[in-house]
Amino acid sequence: MSHVPHELAEEFPADKDKIHSLNETDNHFAKLAEQYHTVNREIHRIETKVTPADEGYEKQLRRQRLALKDQIAVYLNQR
């Protein structure tokens, strides 16, 4: 499997352990993280030409990923 950029552990390297712990103990965080990973992997498939998509859809996914990342950042800072 190829490396998928923008994984949460890369985006928040100082919070790697906290991310792991919250994924196991906090359902809300786990849901946010799963949504982020789903969108991130879809973007990666589009970027690597595995999944064809128009530019508008790709931009929509990028905005969605950024919004999820912002929500996760707020959540990590509150914990």
Residue, then its C-alpha position, 0 to 999 in steps of 0.5 A: m500500500s502506498h503512503v497516504p499523505h495527511e494522516l492525523a499522526e503526521e498532521f498532529p505529531a505532538d498529539k500522536d498518543k492522545i489521538h490513539s487514546l481518544n480513538e479507543t475511548d471517545n466515540h465522538f473523536a473516533k467518528l471524526a477521525e474515521q470521517y477524516h481518514t475516509v475523506n483523506r483516502e478519497i483525495h489520495r485516490i483522486e490525486t493518484k488517478v486511481t479514482p477519476a473525479d472532476e476538479g469541483y468534487e476534489k475541491q469539495l473534499r479538500r474543504q471537507r478534510l480541512a473542516l474535519k482537521d479543524q474540528i479535530a484540532v479543537y477537540l485535541n486542544q480541549r482534552 
